[in-house]
Amino acid sequence: METKDASISRRSLLRGAALAAVMVPLGVSLASCAAPGGGSGGGTGGGTKSADNPFGVAANSKVDAVIFDGGYGVDYVENSGKIMSANKKLDGVSVKVSSSTKIAQELQPRFVGGNPPDLIDNSGANSIGWNTILDQLETLDEVLDSNNLEGTKISDTLYGGVKDPGTFDGKFKALNYVMTVYGLWYSSSLFEANGFTVPKSWEDLPALGEAAKAKGKFLFLWGKEAATYYQTLVIDSAVIQSGDDVRLPLENLDPKAWSHPTLQSILKILYDLIQAGYMKPGGAGTQFTQAQSQWSLDQAALLYPSGSWIENEMKKQTAPDFKMMGIPELPLDGKQTTPAGFMRAEAGEPFIVPTKAKNPAGGKELLRTMLSKESATWFAKNKLAPTIVKGTVPADGFGSTALQSQSKMLDAAGDNVFTIKSTNLYGMNSDQLPIWNTFLAGGMTVDEITKQLQALVDKVKNDSSVTKIEIK
């Protein structure tokens, strides 16, 4: 879908990045065209390395950062740049932050010319394909191994699993800065006013659907471009229930992946909820933000499955005193095999440091500054979204109940988080959308949707032109 919302940009990015990471380029890569640049790589910047200058940024050097201007803007990097420029221990270093909405178009020529920026937020629908630049990027392990501005080792301050999205062939090349939590979102004030009980498993949903119906409301709704949000909900819920027994067959394109008993049980409950009239009809003909407005503004439905971008996405179309809250996607029942708090959460907004930049050490130092508690707290407060840095959101969530619940979910999960890569990795979403629109509209049985979704998996599996990778 075409939109400038930050959430869609992140989703488009994840799809494009994942595809590019595994597809063999058809033409000559940028790496083979690049001329030698001014950077020496390896984090060496010409200065003396020390505890306060771990990458050796040269005195009076300049840092050139180009940041994707999406829903988060660029001011959070500008804020970190000001902190870095004011750091007297760096001796006159200055930071220039430029914005871009077309990262690939504007920066690919700079890669080819051997003069890329020192730090790039390779985000948005027009991000640079990873396969064209991976061998021109610094590994970023030393950033996480360094101490933050407060004197604590950065890797000890981060949420679990944050390296995974930016690791390619075992090399950590992109630092994803913003945490995305996947869950079910609801109005706590609506629940309190009507005596609704927050569900703990899929087995609780039929009763909640009936209670919603009694109040003239629906349990769920959807919009046509976001029908696969329910696929995400079904898959993630099944993984929460049964762990890798569900996840790995899906990720690795197993011919019986969609036949797993846990997936089938959840699909059956969802089918029954739709047939009972608990899903608001008409979603296949409704634009997705309009449908979401029916939830957040009109309060026509109780629950909505989404990533944590939902608050920012709908901030201008949310009822007063809505008190948005989130819970992790639901297990099938009370017998899940995974740890308590297990949930899907992943980092987004990937920052990269080109080796051939004039000041790669400066790019890494700017990342180190962004990962300070001061910078990460500024982001959370001003963007109402958590970064990968833990402990930056106060108990009151800066007044955001949704942000409060995100922090609670992440804290409860700890390192027990997962992600699903295969759908975006192989670009299946566009083919899955019409299937899910039909199913949610009540026009398809569980057997029919299983066959059609599995057929798409098999199509990718048997396509010799698509490079497959094993996901663990």
N, C-alpha and C positions, 0 to 999 in steps of 0.2 A: 504494500500500500504506500502511496505517496503522501508524506507528511513531514513537517519539520519538527515534530515533537521529539524531545530528547529520548523518550522511551522507544519510539520507532527507530530512531537513529541507532540506538544501541542494538536493537534486534536486527536491523539491516546489517550493521557492522558484523555482528557475530556470525550471521549467515555468510556474508562475503568473505570474512577472514577465514572461516573454517573451510570454505570451498577452495579458496586460493591456496591454502596451506597444503592441500593434498592433490590438487590437479597439476598434471605436468604441463608447463607452459608450451603453447603451440609455436610461439615465435622466440626471438632472442630475448633473454632476460635483461633487465636493467643492469644486473650485476656485470654481465659481459660487455656492456657498453660504457660502464663508468670509467671516467678518467681519474687518475690519482688526485686526492684532495689534500687539504691542509691539515687534517687531523691525524694524529699518530696512533689513535685507537688505544684499547686496553685501559682506558681511564686516565692515561697520562696527559696532563694539560700544560706541562712546562713549569709548573710550580712545585714547591716542596710539599710532599705528603706529610700529613700530621693528623692527630686525632680530630682537630677542628677543620682540617682540609683533606679528607681521606682520599680524594681523587687527584690531588695536586693541581687545582685550578690556578692558573697564572694570575699574578697581581695585575690589576687594571684591565683584565680581559673582559670581553663582552660575550653574552650568551644570547643566542638567537633562537627563540621558541615560536613555533607556528602551531596554533591550537584550533581544533575544530569548534566553530561557533554554532553549537546546537542549543538544546534546551538548557544546558548548564552555563552557556556563555563562555567567556574567557577570563572574566574578572577574578576567578579563584586562582588562576595561574599568575595573573598580574599581582594579586595579593602576596603570593609566595615570592614573586620576583622582587617586590619591595622589601620583604623580610630578608631575602638573600643579599640584595644590594646594600642594605643597612648593616649587614654582618661585618663588623670591623675586622674580624679574624680572616676575612677573605681579601682584604686590602684592595678596595677600589673596584671590585667586580660589579658590572652593570648588566641588567637583563632587559631585552627588548621582546615584547610579546606581540605577535601579529595574529589576527584572526583569519579563518578561512572556512568556507562551506564546501570547497571543492579541493580536498586534499590531494587527490591523485592528479588532477589536471594541473594544479599549480606547483606541486612538489616533484613529480616525476622528472621534469626537465632538470631540476636541481640535482637529483640523484645521478642522472645521465651526465651532467656537467661536472660532477665531482664536488659540488658545494652545497650539500643538503644542510638544513638547519641543525642546530645542536640538540633540540628536543622537539618531538612532533607528537601531537595527539592524533593518531591515525584512526579517526573515527568517522561516522556518518556513512551515508549511502555511497559517497564518492571517495571512500578510503582506498589506499594503495593495496593491491593484491599482495599478500604476504610472500607468495612464491617468487615474486620478482625482486624482493629486497632483503630476504632473510639473511643472506650471506654478507650483506652490507651493514648489519646491525650489531651493535655491542651486546654482549651478554650482560645481564643486569644483576647477577648474583651478588656482586660486591656492594651494590646499593643496599640490599637487604642485610648484608653482613656488617654494614657500617652502623655507627650510632646515630640516632636522630639528634636534633638540636638540643633536646633535653638530656642527652647523655645515655639513652637506653638503646640497646641493639634493636634495629628496626624490625628484624624478623620476629622478635619477641613481642612486638606491639600489634601484630596483624592478625586478622581472622584466618581461620584455616582454609586451605585450598586455593589461596589467592594466586599462586604461581601457575596453576594448571592452565587457565585460558591462554596465557602468553608463552607457554612452553611448546616448542616445535622440535621434533626429533631429539628430545631430551635437553634442548638448550633454551634457557630462559631469556627470551628476546623482547618481550613486551610486558610492561608493568600496567596492569589494569587497576584503575584508581577507585572506582565507585562500586560499592556492593549492591547487588540486586537480589532481593528476597522474593521468592515465589510463594504465593499463599492464597487463601480465601479471605476476601475483604468484606467488611460489613459495617453498618452504622450501630455503634454500641448504644447510642441514645434511642434508636428505633427498637432495638432488642429489649432494652430496659423498659421502655414505655409499654410494650406489648407482652412482656413476660416470655419472650422467645429464649430458648436455651441454645447456647453456642454448641454446635455439634463437635463430637470427639472422633467420630468415625463415619464411614459411608452408611453404616447401619442406622445412624441417627437421622439421616436425611429424609426418609419418607414421613416420619412424624413431624419434622420441622416443615416439610412441604405442606402437609395437611393444616398445620397451625397457621402458616402464611395464607393459605387459601381461605381459611375462616375469617381472616382479616382483610380479604379482598386484594391480596398481594400474591406475587409469584415467588418461588424459591430462587430461580435463576433466570437470566436473560442473556442474549448474545447479539452481536452485530456481525454482518457478513464477512468483513475483512479479518475478524478476530475469532472466527468459529473454532480455529485450532487451539485457542486458549483452553478449550475443553479436552483436546487431545493431551495438552501439557498437563492438565489436571489429572486425567486418567492415568497417564504414564507415571507421573511423579508420585501419585498416591499408591500405585502398585509397587513402585520401588521402595517407598516408605514402608509398605507392608512386608515385602519379601526380599528387598535388597538386590544384590547382584544377580540373583536367580532370575529376576525380571530384566534388570538393566542390561546385562551383557549380551543376551540374545538380541535385544533390540539394537544395541549399539553396533553389533557385529553382523547384522543383517541375516539372522538365523531364519531358515524357512518356516519355522513354527513359532516365531517370536510373539505374534499377536494371539496365539492360542494358549498362552500361559494361563493357568486357572485363576490367578489373582486378577489379571487384566480382564478376563472373561466375567468374573464376578462383579467387578466394578462397572464394566460396560452394561451388564444386566440391570444393575441398580439404576444407572443413569437412564437406560431405556425405559424402565418402569416409571421413573420420575417424569419423563417426557410424556409417556402415555397417560399418566394420571393428571396431566394438565398443570404441572408445577413449573414448567418452562414457559416463559412468556413467548407466545407465538409471534411470527413476523420478522424474526431476526435475520433471515436470509435476504430480506429486502431492506434492511436498516443499516445505515452507515455506522461504523463501530463506535465513534465518539457520541453519536446520537443515542445509541443503545446504552452506552455507559452513563449518559446523562439521565436516562430513564431510571437508572439505579441510584446515582449519586445525588441528583436533584429532585426527581419526582418520587424516589423511593418506592418504585413499583415492584422491586424484587429485593430479597433479603441478602443474597450472597453473590459475589462476583469473583471469578478466578483471574488472577493477573499477577504480574510482577510488581514490585514496589514503586515503579514509576507511576502507578495509577493516581496517587494523590496529586503529584505535580501536573499530570496530564489533564486532570479534571478540576483543578483548583478554582477555575472560573465558573464551573458548573456543578457546584456541590452545595447542598442545602445548608442553611445556617445551623449551627450546633449539631452537625452530622456525626461528629466524633468518630471518624474513620479508624477502624482497627483491623488488624490482620491476624490470622492464625496459619500455621503450616498446613499445607495440603493434607488431606485426611487419609489415614490408613483405612483398610477395608473394615477391620474390626479391632478388638482389643488384643489380638494375638500376633502383632507385628514381630518380625524376627530381627529388626534393626534396633539400635539404641534409642532410648527416649530422647526426643528433641531432634531426631534425624530429619533433615529437610533439604530442599534444593535451594542453594544460594550460590551465586557466582559473581565474579568481579567483571566490570566492564570499563569502557573508556581506556583503550590501550595506548600507553606512552612508550615511545621508542627513541633510542639515541643512535644515530648513524655513525659508523666508524670513521667515515670520510668527512665528517663535519669539522669545522675549524676548531671547535672547542667541545669535544665530547665529554671531557671532564666537567665542564660547566653544565652540560645537559644533565649529567648524573647528579651534580650538586643541587640543581634546581629540583630534581626529583626527590632528593634527600630532604630538601626544605619543605616540599609538598607533603612529605610523610611525617613531618613534625606534628606534635600534638596541637600546636597553635594553628597551623595551616589547615589541618584536617578538621578541627573544631569550627574554624571559620566556614569551611565548605558545608559542613552539616547544618550549621545555623542558618546560612543564607540560601542553601539549596534544598533544605529539608530532606536530605538523603545522606546515608552514612557512607563514608569512605571505607577503604580496607583497614583503616587504623581503628583499633578497638578503643573504647573508653572515651570517645569524644562527644557522645550524646548524653546530656544530663537526664535525670529521671523524668523531668517534665517535657522532654523532647522538643525544647524551644517552643512549647505550646502546641505541638503537633502530636495528636494521639496515634496517628499512623506511624510516625517516626519512633514513638515510644514502643510500639508493639514490634517494630522491626528490630530494635535493639534487644528487646527481651527474647525474641526468637533466635537471634544470632548468638546471644549469650548462652541460651539454653542448649543450642546445638554444639557450640564449641567447634571442634574439628570434625564433627559428624555431619558433614554436608556433602552434597553430590551435585553433578550437573549431567545433562543429557546432550550429547554432541551430534548424534547421527542424523537427526532430521535436518538441521541446518548444514551439517557437514556435506550432505549429498543433495541439498536443495530440494527437498521433497514437499515443502510447505505449500507451494502453489498448487500442486496436484492433490494435496490432502484437504485443502479448503472446501471444494465443492462436495466432497464426501461428508465432511463434518456438518456443513450447512444442511444437507439433506437429512442426516441422522438427527440433528437437533430439532429439525422441523417435523420429526415423526415419520419420515418417509423411508426409513430403512431399519431392518432388524439387526440384532447383534451379529447374527451369522453373516449378513450381507456386508456390514461395515468391516467385520473381521477379514472377510475375503478380499475386499477392495483395498484395505490398508496393507494387508500382507502382499497383495499383488504389486503394490508400489515398491515395497521392500525387495521383493524378488526381482523386479525390473532393474533396480539399481545393482543388485547383487550380480545379475547376469549380464550387465552392460560392460563389455570389455573396454570401452573407451573411458570408463571412470576408474581412476586409481583408488583402490580400497586400502584402508589402514586398519590395523587391529587396535581396538580401544580396550583398555584394561580398567 
